[in-house]
Amino acid sequence: MAGKGRNDRVSVGGHTLQLTNLDKVLYPATGTTKADVIGYYAAVAEFLLPHTEGRPATRKRWVDGVEGPVFFEKNLPDSAPSWVPRHAIEHKDHASVYPMVDDIATLTWLGQVAALEIHVPQWKFGPRGAQRNPDRLVIDLDPGEGVGLAECVVVAHELKKIVEGMGLDLMPVTSGSKGIHLYATLDGKQTAAQVSDVAHELARAMEADHPDLVLSTMGKQDRRGKVLLDWSQNNGNKTTVAPYSLRGRDRPTVAMPRTWRELASKSLRQLEYGDVLKALKRRGDPLAEMSSGTPVPPGELTDDFTNSEHAVAPQGSGDRQDRLAKYRSMRDASKTSEPVPASAPESTDGTSFVIQEHHASRLHWDFRLEHDGVLVSWALPKGEPTDPKQNHLAVQTEDHPLEYGTFEGTIAKGEYGAGEVTIWDSGTYELEKWRDGKEVIVVLHGEQRGSRKVALIHTGHGGGKADANWLIHRMMDEPKDPAPPHSPPRRAAPRTRSTTGPIEPMLASAGTPGDIGTSDEWAYELKWDGIRAIVTVHDGRVTLTSRNGHDLTPSYPEFADLAEQLRDTDGAPVTDAVLDGEIVAVDDKGRPDFGLLQTRMKLTRARDTERVRSTAPVRILLFDLLRLGGHSLQGDDYDTRRSALEELVEVTRAIDVPPAFEGDLDEAMEFSKKLRLEGVVAKRRDGTYSAGRRSRAWIKLKHYLTQEVVVAGWRPGAGRRANGVGSLLLGIPGDDGLRYVGRVGTGFRDRDLDELLPVFERAARKTSPLVGVPAADARDAHWITPSRVGEVEFAEWTSTGRLRQPSWRGWRPDKDPGDVVLEAPPR
């Protein structure tokens, strides 16, 4: 924004500022200058401002740098620019005027006057400057002598259990000083005194439960070796350093919002501003939902959601006028990257949905359902609710075109809705009820966030702009199972399949490293070269089922005693469970060998399987737990299911729970390459188990390209193969039928091809089942009924959608033709 010259005159947010002494060093230990400070605050403004907006700000200034004196300021000085937002607070004998850090111009001015630290209370100004009730609770974990962040983390986790039991979500912030701040969003119904009392009781309870580690008062007690729980931050007269504020320490540390995953890291430390910028680029603001504000009564919505350009009255699906006229009138196709169709939409009966995260002037989420040719849309200031006990506001906006369902990008500054748009979840929905302007109930099947049922309910009051006000409600469509003794409490979530029969496996989507967002939001498991198996244990009997529902149990007698390896936390045997895993055959070096597994796939007679057990030994690698003791775990997040699985299974030579990789994606990919494995499966830690569905919550990343294919014909070979099968003709299901993708003639053993000829003769047909076969390839082709699935490895896709240099890997009897999808799109 500004150079490092001595003076600069700049325009920020429509205001002109004179920036002086930009090369002055404010942090001598790192050489950080005033220009660096101003640049940092400009870079984090979109994340910091939602946490300070509308709150009186006190400041700590270090005009001569952090090695000089500090000036603590409450009143706004006379020298402050006139455009700085402000409000007065009446005291008994005087009034003080406080600035509010509501915009980037004010933030820049604070950097200019070396106000490194910004402190705000837990409440906001209301109409005419009145003090509203607190919208957040804050507890400061302050370590005494002899303890540090590690002990604060222990206390934070214990406190999290209590607070979550109260129905609140607790989020950590490493303070940039010594300890940790813990934030929870409140609904604004309690006074500051009431919130302060609750915080005090929490601190007392923690001290009673952990007297050797926790203190709840700042008295004269010896603080050595203990963590003080400073609950007084909730007093209406107290303030807390704002998230993303710099600290006036030796080094430019920051009060940094963290994820609980980050807090568990052994290398946890206070972050400096450079680290903060990298983390934000990688994973955004963990406190974003908190910054979206407390619920506002109907008719008192913020301008962002009630201006005439945004809020619209509900529209009926039977109205055949141009439903995109409003949308089109608000956008200039030459200036925005959004899709702007020129014509009215045609009616459709599609059932797609998308939820987009929209970093506009205020962070919010856009919820869109395909209906009658458009995406009927609502803005969710606080996002989709995860708790059936808490409804969130949904403001109906203008209908959007169907093309918007895949839109991601930046809406240019100055345009309507300017800001960054990314897809938070997308997929299809099942419609249960649609009453125009009154009620919508759908079951969402999200590729990124799994399945759940939600209802949109019109508030039915307000009139005018408030007529756009709805509530979005998370529904439970199954009774909540009591948690099994070993398991931590779980979030309620809709059941995706019956818990009484075989469960269809959840499927991963092919992807690239670019599909993986914040690294600590994902777990990384190695991708094994085998076949999928759902393991059902009922009354101690083990059944193995393939992805397409075939019984695999006779082929793998090694796993008949798997039930004996399942133990609860007390060591008692478990007789009822469903697990997900991969069966692999291992070579003499212990590596998975898909070719070796081919020799086991079709064997069902006991004498045949016994004959190959020593030459093709198999293992089952278990990676998920779906049911335990009659209780479904499919609605739990990945970490909960994984923890329960690791506690349940006693590992043997043939039965294993391979560890999830500890590290980032690059390290996991490199590790799998060293082991000569296929690649990695990245799994969202907050993802549920979407049985029978392909989901973006699981992303598979491979070192080389593979593709499942349907075999639809063959061509005779030459030389030794002249009278037999020389190559296979392959297809992939598409919208217009079984699309031809090429032929494969390498990777076979002669014996394999000899065995195929009688099988193909029995399946012969006269006409081609493929679409788009070139005449040269069809000239001497023999066609067969396309009922068998195989897998090939290949170099790349050609420009015409053909496999380049394919090599046969083997048959996939665990797959049906309808299961085959395009793994890597043609380039």
Order of alpha helices (4+ residues) and beta strands (2+ residues): beta-beta-beta-beta-alpha-beta-beta-beta-beta-alpha-beta-beta-alpha-beta-beta-alpha-beta-beta-beta-beta-alpha-alpha-alpha-alpha-alpha-beta-beta-beta-beta-beta-beta-beta-beta-beta-beta-beta-beta-beta-beta-alpha-alpha-beta-beta-alpha-beta-alpha-beta-beta-beta-beta-beta-alpha-beta-beta-alpha-beta-beta-beta-beta
